[in-house]
Amino acid sequence: MTAIDTAFAVSLLAHAIQAGTPLLLATVGEIYSERSGVLNLGLEGIMIMGALTAFLVSFRTGDIALAIVAAAIVGALLSLIHAFLSITLKANQIVSGLAISIFGLGVSGFLGRPLIGQIATKLQSTPIPLLQDIPVLGPILFSGDVLIYFSVIVSLVLWFVLFRTRFGLNIRSVGENPSMADSLGVNVDLTRYVCVLVGGALGGLGGAYLSIVYTPLWIEGMTAGRGWIAIALTIFAVWNPLGAILGAYLFGGVIALQFRLQAIGIGTETPQLLLMLPYFVTIGTLVLMSSATLRKRVGVPAALGNPYVRGE
Amino acid sequence: MQPSPIIKMEQVVKRFPGALAVDHVDFEVGRGEVHALLGENGAGKTTLMNVLYGIHRPDSGKIFVNGREVSIRSPKDAITLRIGMVHQNFRLVESHTVCENILLGLKNLPTILKLKTAEKEIEELSKQYDLPVDPRARIWQLSMGERQRVEILKILYRGADILILDEPTSVLTPLESKHLFDFLRKMAAEGKSVIFITHKLDEVMAVSDRATVLRAGRVVGKVATSTTSKPDLATLMVGRKVLFTYERRGEASASPVLEVRDLQVLNDKGLPALKGTSLTVHAHEILGIAGVAGNGQKELAESITGLRDVSSGQVIIEGNNVSGRNAKYMIEHGVAYVPEDRINVGAPQSLSIAENLVLRTYRYEPFSKGLLLEKREIGSNAEKLISEFNIVTSSRDAITRTLSGGNLQKLILARELSGRPKLIVALYPTRGVDVGATEYVRELLLKQREGGAGILLISEDLEEILSLSDRIAVLYEGQIMGVIPAESANMEELGLMMGGALKKAA
């Protein structure tokens, strides 16, 4: 392999990780929501509102940490609406989620109009000393920004919580069989609220990554369907945060590859073809998941999408 | 022999809307005893135990555990008092491991689970009590017998001294049942107490020390197993009931409407529900199916009406083998069905009464022409049936949900019986229906019999079966235990057959 080839591969993979990071944050969030039994289709709206908030705060204050925190809070607040509708009022989760997505896209377009063409502070990379000097791996894995490191760490932590702690056992039981969990003294509604809010905050962070790192500009509709991809990735990851890491970087790779190929003149006319790939993979996963045995094996949350009404 | 009993229930009463489920029951269990709670369906066995386990609050009465009066408000309280219950429907999360299921909801559970330690403890417990199960296995991979062991381990892990098992053998193979009985004896030998809900006489005789017999919410007998016999228990369980008399006009004809030959059918869990069932219903005849619910009644009705796949065997209607045909075919060939679940199966609740009344026939003239429904015909059909069957409703366009239970059943009967069916399959047709409507439903069935229909009447109300049927077949564990003419039926014999203790050649 020539030095040029290596450099190309390194920059491609580094780009893949960047492109995968917003997907990873949003997917892990959606996994928590769905593991507790709440399908949150509002993710696209939550991400775009996160993106707008982060850009706006960064533009006005120049404080990048504040921008990130604000995006997470806005994401959590939007998901709170979803939680209230679908947990407390037992409304239809699909309708509620879609409403939030459409609302988020519309409002962000309206509020963001004056921001078009503006430039805000960008989150800078924070290479990790020593580790960044490892040949090949260093530039790919250890020369990123804090949100990249955070997204991986949070995925690992949330995996541990889900499968190794009492709270995780509660979450999985609530998503599987809420009436039984209730009879064993688990607070179903509270568990679901926490999971949906965590999911919303992570979705907001995913959006923030787009507008202050990945494409540090405000562009209307800049999430470009990434919320939907994250929902598909949740299935691809079979509701497991570790699977989400794999899936997000894989799809990030597809996005990065598509850019590179376009740059050298391949697929310029049909960039959509590559972008369809995530959805093909998702359809394939759904077909696989139609097997009842496999669903049980991977632990598809059996109560997903169903409001829990005590005594029914 | 009696030191203070470990459990004592005094004058316990539990009412449900419209029913007295438990009627001033006294119940006692001693230490180191296997105690059978015997009775037919609806006798109040499970309700009584749900009161003890804190699922239901008693309306009055006292409960003593270890001689101390207690108030049990929830299963958590019961568990604190070292009482554990295995329900008939297991309460397990299918996609979780055995270990996770046992830990779920445990108090004092550390934040970070010590799965390895817990797995080891469960393994030791399962070895100690000879209840083999792999703590790392996921529930969906396990057989029903193994799942039951998980439920029992869940209780033992919480340190229970008193085990309540609700119809535990209904999901077990004979070998697994034997294994369970050995375990129960072992528990008793260790000084733990076991309460065992059943309707099977053999089981009472095989495993219990004493038995309490319930009928219609009341205690009708307390016996030591060593001094009783199956016929005695059967008589206690079924009782001698005063019979209403209905006049049956006309003789059953010799031509069979329905023949069921060697039918094998699986239940919803994929286990055999009918194990080679054969029976015949003639024109002008009511064949009553007696038996405790859950012995294959629902599956029998559904396979005859085309709602359930038949594994093997034949369903023959007027000489044609129709097994494997769908419900539409059955409707077109004169089979009427009065289902057990009136609300979810019998009549879509949000349709109007007029619409519900044509659900069997809306596909055909005069109710539809081409792609369109004939609203006027549907309306006049509804007017006719509402007055003919005395359905009490504000209007034919009222939503079905607004009907009372009795009127809903009349609506279903009006729809099913109006097409002059040849065969009527009626599943618990008067369950939950008030007295007046009950009389009316029974009269209707007799009128259909007189008109030449063959009727398969499945009921758990023995009085109903005895007073309406020409012949009675007893269904037990998916097999016909025998067919007897109604005139010569006696309660003891029926009770023994329903409890699986007697089989007569057909």
Interface residues (C-beta under 8 A of the other chain):
Chain A: R164 T165 R166 F167 L169 N170 R172 S173 E176 N177 M180 A181 S183 L184 G185 V186 T293 K296 R297 G299 V300 A302
Chain B: P75 K76 R91 L92 V93 E94 S95 H96 E100 L103 L104 G105 K107 L109 P110 T111 I112 L113 L115 R138 W140
